[in-house]
Amino acid sequence: MGRRHANTLRTVFHDPPSGNLHWREVESLLRHLGADIESVVGARVRVRLNGVEEVLHRPHHSNVLDISAIKHLREFLARAGMTPAAYEAANR
């Protein structure tokens, strides 16, 4: 995994959640991890990763995810088996 994607993944799982996570970084990370991303309605996107499916919301008034969106993304990635520790262990 590239340094940029590794940093984004760590940012998603950092506690407390960062207030500076841009949607384009998240979308790039998801594509890098092999996720299928499909626009649904409005700001909603359906994401499929490792057999797990979730509907995520793009930010409405800015490109920065709010804390609840980051927590939702974190839960989705954890269910899909994409925690920073699990991913780094798989790529050693």
VMD Tcl script that builds the backbone (N, CA, C; Angstrom):
set m [mol new atoms 276]
animate dup $m
set s [atomselect $m all]
$s set {name element resname resid chain x y z} {
  {N N MET 1 A 0.856 -1.161 0.000}
  {CA C MET 1 A 0.000 0.000 0.000}
  {C C MET 1 A 0.901 1.221 0.000}
  {N N GLY 2 A 0.531 2.209 -0.790}
  {CA C GLY 2 A 1.289 3.444 -0.821}
  {C C GLY 2 A 1.168 4.192 0.488}
  {N N ARG 3 A 2.139 5.044 0.717}
  {CA C ARG 3 A 2.169 5.806 1.968}
  {C C ARG 3 A 0.901 6.650 2.133}
  {N N ARG 4 A 0.432 7.238 1.030}
  {CA C ARG 4 A -0.762 8.090 1.108}
  {C C ARG 4 A -1.977 7.290 1.561}
  {N N HIS 5 A -2.168 6.091 0.985}
  {CA C HIS 5 A -3.311 5.259 1.359}
  {C C HIS 5 A -3.165 4.734 2.787}
  {N N ALA 6 A -1.957 4.373 3.172}
  {CA C ALA 6 A -1.731 3.904 4.544}
  {C C ALA 6 A -2.066 5.005 5.547}
  {N N ASN 7 A -1.662 6.224 5.239}
  {CA C ASN 7 A -1.967 7.348 6.133}
  {C C ASN 7 A -3.461 7.613 6.211}
  {N N THR 8 A -4.145 7.502 5.084}
  {CA C THR 8 A -5.603 7.708 5.088}
  {C C THR 8 A -6.293 6.642 5.929}
  {N N LEU 9 A -5.863 5.385 5.781}
  {CA C LEU 9 A -6.460 4.304 6.564}
  {C C LEU 9 A -6.220 4.520 8.057}
  {N N ARG 10 A -5.005 4.935 8.428}
  {CA C ARG 10 A -4.720 5.228 9.839}
  {C C ARG 10 A -5.567 6.403 10.339}
  {N N THR 11 A -5.777 7.401 9.491}
  {CA C THR 11 A -6.587 8.557 9.872}
  {C C THR 11 A -8.022 8.138 10.156}
  {N N VAL 12 A -8.555 7.231 9.347}
  {CA C VAL 12 A -9.927 6.751 9.557}
  {C C VAL 12 A -10.056 6.082 10.920}
  {N N PHE 13 A -9.042 5.314 11.313}
  {CA C PHE 13 A -9.123 4.564 12.565}
  {C C PHE 13 A -8.541 5.314 13.761}
  {N N HIS 14 A -8.032 6.515 13.555}
  {CA C HIS 14 A -7.459 7.284 14.659}
  {C C HIS 14 A -8.571 7.735 15.596}
  {N N ASP 15 A -8.270 7.711 16.886}
  {CA C ASP 15 A -9.252 8.148 17.870}
  {C C ASP 15 A -8.658 9.270 18.688}
  {N N PRO 16 A -9.240 10.409 18.803}
  {CA C PRO 16 A -10.546 10.806 18.286}
  {C C PRO 16 A -10.496 11.022 16.772}
  {N N PRO 17 A -11.641 10.903 16.103}
  {CA C PRO 17 A -11.682 11.057 14.651}
  {C C PRO 17 A -11.187 12.433 14.205}
  {N N SER 18 A -10.478 12.437 13.097}
  {CA C SER 18 A -9.945 13.670 12.532}
  {C C SER 18 A -11.069 14.507 11.936}
  {N N GLY 19 A -10.909 15.804 11.982}
  {CA C GLY 19 A -11.876 16.695 11.350}
  {C C GLY 19 A -11.392 17.158 9.993}
  {N N ASN 20 A -10.398 16.454 9.440}
  {CA C ASN 20 A -9.793 16.892 8.188}
  {C C ASN 20 A -9.591 15.717 7.236}
  {N N LEU 21 A -10.635 14.942 7.022}
  {CA C LEU 21 A -10.567 13.804 6.117}
  {C C LEU 21 A -11.444 14.108 4.905}
  {N N HIS 22 A -10.820 14.219 3.746}
  {CA C HIS 22 A -11.523 14.604 2.526}
  {C C HIS 22 A -12.102 13.380 1.816}
  {N N TRP 23 A -13.278 13.574 1.217}
  {CA C TRP 23 A -13.954 12.479 0.525}
  {C C TRP 23 A -13.084 11.908 -0.589}
  {N N ARG 24 A -12.372 12.745 -1.329}
  {CA C ARG 24 A -11.554 12.240 -2.439}
  {C C ARG 24 A -10.473 11.292 -1.940}
  {N N GLU 25 A -9.936 11.534 -0.741}
  {CA C GLU 25 A -8.939 10.633 -0.151}
  {C C GLU 25 A -9.582 9.304 0.217}
  {N N VAL 26 A -10.793 9.360 0.765}
  {CA C VAL 26 A -11.518 8.146 1.144}
  {C C VAL 26 A -11.864 7.332 -0.101}
  {N N GLU 27 A -12.371 7.997 -1.121}
  {CA C GLU 27 A -12.732 7.302 -2.351}
  {C C GLU 27 A -11.500 6.663 -3.002}
  {N N SER 28 A -10.386 7.357 -2.989}
  {CA C SER 28 A -9.143 6.812 -3.537}
  {C C SER 28 A -8.701 5.586 -2.739}
  {N N LEU 29 A -8.797 5.658 -1.416}
  {CA C LEU 29 A -8.447 4.521 -0.567}
  {C C LEU 29 A -9.340 3.331 -0.854}
  {N N LEU 30 A -10.642 3.560 -0.931}
  {CA C LEU 30 A -11.580 2.463 -1.185}
  {C C LEU 30 A -11.286 1.793 -2.523}
  {N N ARG 31 A -11.024 2.579 -3.545}
  {CA C ARG 31 A -10.700 2.004 -4.859}
  {C C ARG 31 A -9.389 1.224 -4.789}
  {N N HIS 32 A -8.419 1.751 -4.069}
  {CA C HIS 32 A -7.132 1.071 -3.907}
  {C C HIS 32 A -7.301 -0.285 -3.212}
  {N N LEU 33 A -8.218 -0.345 -2.261}
  {CA C LEU 33 A -8.467 -1.587 -1.536}
  {C C LEU 33 A -9.285 -2.583 -2.355}
  {N N GLY 34 A -9.797 -2.153 -3.512}
  {CA C GLY 34 A -10.550 -3.039 -4.385}
  {C C GLY 34 A -12.051 -2.937 -4.254}
  {N N ALA 35 A -12.520 -1.863 -3.662}
  {CA C ALA 35 A -13.966 -1.694 -3.469}
  {C C ALA 35 A -14.647 -1.299 -4.774}
  {N N ASP 36 A -15.890 -1.759 -4.924}
  {CA C ASP 36 A -16.758 -1.307 -6.002}
  {C C ASP 36 A -17.588 -0.158 -5.446}
  {N N ILE 37 A -17.564 0.972 -6.128}
  {CA C ILE 37 A -18.284 2.157 -5.682}
  {C C ILE 37 A -19.306 2.521 -6.746}
  {N N GLU 38 A -20.564 2.655 -6.309}
  {CA C GLU 38 A -21.662 2.939 -7.232}
  {C C GLU 38 A -22.524 4.057 -6.659}
  {N N SER 39 A -22.758 5.101 -7.443}
  {CA C SER 39 A -23.653 6.173 -7.011}
  {C C SER 39 A -25.068 5.631 -6.942}
  {N N VAL 40 A -25.788 5.998 -5.893}
  {CA C VAL 40 A -27.155 5.515 -5.723}
  {C C VAL 40 A -28.108 6.671 -5.981}
  {N N VAL 41 A -28.360 7.494 -4.991}
  {CA C VAL 41 A -29.261 8.634 -5.118}
  {C C VAL 41 A -28.637 9.797 -4.351}
  {N N GLY 42 A -28.609 10.960 -4.964}
  {CA C GLY 42 A -28.079 12.136 -4.289}
  {C C GLY 42 A -26.638 11.950 -3.877}
  {N N ALA 43 A -26.364 12.107 -2.599}
  {CA C ALA 43 A -25.009 12.008 -2.075}
  {C C ALA 43 A -24.669 10.595 -1.603}
  {N N ARG 44 A -25.543 9.656 -1.826}
  {CA C ARG 44 A -25.314 8.283 -1.369}
  {C C ARG 44 A -24.502 7.497 -2.379}
  {N N VAL 45 A -23.601 6.664 -1.851}
  {CA C VAL 45 A -22.837 5.748 -2.693}
  {C C VAL 45 A -22.866 4.362 -2.049}
  {N N ARG 46 A -23.057 3.345 -2.882}
  {CA C ARG 46 A -23.033 1.963 -2.405}
  {C C ARG 46 A -21.608 1.456 -2.597}
  {N N VAL 47 A -21.036 0.921 -1.527}
  {CA C VAL 47 A -19.663 0.432 -1.560}
  {C C VAL 47 A -19.669 -1.044 -1.213}
  {N N ARG 48 A -19.003 -1.849 -2.034}
  {CA C ARG 48 A -18.851 -3.288 -1.780}
  {C C ARG 48 A -17.367 -3.581 -1.649}
  {N N LEU 49 A -17.004 -4.215 -0.537}
  {CA C LEU 49 A -15.605 -4.551 -0.273}
  {C C LEU 49 A -15.550 -5.860 0.496}
  {N N ASN 50 A -14.854 -6.846 -0.065}
  {CA C ASN 50 A -14.684 -8.150 0.594}
  {C C ASN 50 A -16.012 -8.783 1.003}
  {N N GLY 51 A -17.009 -8.665 0.158}
  {CA C GLY 51 A -18.299 -9.273 0.427}
  {C C GLY 51 A -19.182 -8.500 1.379}
  {N N VAL 52 A -18.737 -7.330 1.809}
  {CA C VAL 52 A -19.516 -6.489 2.714}
  {C C VAL 52 A -20.014 -5.294 1.916}
  {N N GLU 53 A -21.292 -4.973 2.072}
  {CA C GLU 53 A -21.892 -3.860 1.344}
  {C C GLU 53 A -22.419 -2.828 2.320}
  {N N GLU 54 A -22.227 -1.549 1.974}
  {CA C GLU 54 A -22.686 -0.462 2.833}
  {C C GLU 54 A -23.028 0.741 1.956}
  {N N VAL 55 A -23.963 1.552 2.411}
  {CA C VAL 55 A -24.259 2.815 1.749}
  {C C VAL 55 A -23.608 3.914 2.577}
  {N N LEU 56 A -22.706 4.644 1.940}
  {CA C LEU 56 A -22.024 5.764 2.589}
  {C C LEU 56 A -22.546 7.060 1.993}
  {N N HIS 57 A -22.325 8.151 2.690}
  {CA C HIS 57 A -22.797 9.457 2.234}
  {C C HIS 57 A -21.613 10.368 1.965}
  {N N ARG 58 A -21.605 10.948 0.765}
  {CA C ARG 58 A -20.616 11.981 0.459}
  {C C ARG 58 A -20.975 13.216 1.273}
  {N N PRO 59 A -19.981 14.009 1.645}
  {CA C PRO 59 A -20.289 15.263 2.345}
  {C C PRO 59 A -21.124 16.181 1.456}
  {N N HIS 60 A -22.051 16.923 2.053}
  {CA C HIS 60 A -22.958 17.774 1.282}
  {C C HIS 60 A -22.385 19.158 0.997}
  {N N HIS 61 A -21.941 19.863 2.016}
  {CA C HIS 61 A -21.586 21.268 1.851}
  {C C HIS 61 A -20.088 21.507 1.760}
  {N N SER 62 A -19.305 20.479 1.968}
  {CA C SER 62 A -17.860 20.594 1.821}
  {C C SER 62 A -17.348 19.222 1.410}
  {N N ASN 63 A -16.076 19.112 1.209}
  {CA C ASN 63 A -15.500 17.825 0.840}
  {C C ASN 63 A -14.965 17.065 2.040}
  {N N VAL 64 A -15.161 17.593 3.236}
  {CA C VAL 64 A -14.617 16.999 4.453}
  {C C VAL 64 A -15.693 16.190 5.160}
  {N N LEU 65 A -15.351 14.956 5.549}
  {CA C LEU 65 A -16.298 14.098 6.270}
  {C C LEU 65 A -16.447 14.578 7.699}
  {N N ASP 66 A -17.669 14.519 8.220}
  {CA C ASP 66 A -17.864 14.855 9.624}
  {C C ASP 66 A -17.567 13.623 10.482}
  {N N ILE 67 A -17.590 13.793 11.770}
  {CA C ILE 67 A -17.184 12.727 12.688}
  {C C ILE 67 A -18.083 11.502 12.569}
  {N N SER 68 A -19.385 11.697 12.424}
  {CA C SER 68 A -20.278 10.542 12.317}
  {C C SER 68 A -20.019 9.771 11.020}
  {N N ALA 69 A -19.699 10.450 9.938}
  {CA C ALA 69 A -19.384 9.772 8.676}
  {C C ALA 69 A -18.085 8.984 8.792}
  {N N ILE 70 A -17.115 9.533 9.512}
  {CA C ILE 70 A -15.844 8.818 9.719}
  {C C ILE 70 A -16.084 7.565 10.550}
  {N N LYS 71 A -16.899 7.667 11.591}
  {CA C LYS 71 A -17.200 6.499 12.420}
  {C C LYS 71 A -17.935 5.427 11.613}
  {N N HIS 72 A -18.858 5.848 10.752}
  {CA C HIS 72 A -19.589 4.915 9.895}
  {C C HIS 72 A -18.609 4.213 8.945}
  {N N LEU 73 A -17.715 4.980 8.339}
  {CA C LEU 73 A -16.699 4.424 7.444}
  {C C LEU 73 A -15.798 3.449 8.201}
  {N N ARG 74 A -15.396 3.813 9.404}
  {CA C ARG 74 A -14.537 2.956 10.232}
  {C C ARG 74 A -15.216 1.619 10.509}
  {N N GLU 75 A -16.486 1.655 10.873}
  {CA C GLU 75 A -17.226 0.413 11.145}
  {C C GLU 75 A -17.322 -0.457 9.891}
  {N N PHE 76 A -17.585 0.174 8.748}
  {CA C PHE 76 A -17.659 -0.572 7.491}
  {C C PHE 76 A -16.322 -1.235 7.171}
  {N N LEU 77 A -15.230 -0.488 7.262}
  {CA C LEU 77 A -13.915 -1.055 6.952}
  {C C LEU 77 A -13.550 -2.179 7.918}
  {N N ALA 78 A -13.901 -2.036 9.183}
  {CA C ALA 78 A -13.619 -3.096 10.162}
  {C C ALA 78 A -14.399 -4.364 9.819}
  {N N ARG 79 A -15.675 -4.230 9.451}
  {CA C ARG 79 A -16.476 -5.396 9.050}
  {C C ARG 79 A -15.905 -6.057 7.806}
  {N N ALA 80 A -15.306 -5.255 6.921}
  {CA C ALA 80 A -14.726 -5.776 5.677}
  {C C ALA 80 A -13.308 -6.312 5.894}
  {N N GLY 81 A -12.804 -6.240 7.118}
  {CA C GLY 81 A -11.475 -6.769 7.419}
  {C C GLY 81 A -10.339 -5.860 7.008}
  {N N MET 82 A -10.599 -4.568 6.916}
  {CA C MET 82 A -9.581 -3.624 6.474}
  {C C MET 82 A -9.168 -2.661 7.582}
  {N N THR 83 A -8.718 -3.187 8.700}
  {CA C THR 83 A -8.138 -2.350 9.738}
  {C C THR 83 A -6.677 -2.116 9.374}
  {N N PRO 84 A -6.050 -1.076 9.905}
  {CA C PRO 84 A -4.640 -0.841 9.582}
  {C C PRO 84 A -3.749 -2.038 9.950}
  {N N ALA 85 A -3.955 -2.621 11.131}
  {CA C ALA 85 A -3.131 -3.755 11.559}
  {C C ALA 85 A -3.317 -4.971 10.660}
  {N N ALA 86 A -4.561 -5.273 10.316}
  {CA C ALA 86 A -4.837 -6.439 9.466}
  {C C ALA 86 A -4.262 -6.242 8.072}
  {N N TYR 87 A -4.363 -5.045 7.547}
  {CA C TYR 87 A -3.849 -4.795 6.204}
  {C C TYR 87 A -2.328 -4.837 6.172}
  {N N GLU 88 A -1.679 -4.232 7.165}
  {CA C GLU 88 A -0.216 -4.261 7.213}
  {C C GLU 88 A 0.298 -5.672 7.407}
  {N N ALA 89 A -0.380 -6.471 8.217}
  {CA C ALA 89 A 0.035 -7.868 8.430}
  {C C ALA 89 A -0.089 -8.678 7.147}
  {N N ALA 90 A -1.111 -8.404 6.355}
  {CA C ALA 90 A -1.317 -9.139 5.113}
  {C C ALA 90 A -0.307 -8.755 4.042}
  {N N ASN 91 A 0.301 -7.584 4.175}
  {CA C ASN 91 A 1.237 -7.097 3.157}
  {C C ASN 91 A 2.696 -7.135 3.588}
  {N N ARG 92 A 3.017 -7.931 4.564}
  {CA C ARG 92 A 4.436 -8.055 4.978}
  {C C ARG 92 A 5.123 -9.084 4.167}
}
mol reanalyze $m
mol bondsrecalc $m
mol representation Tube
mol addrep $m
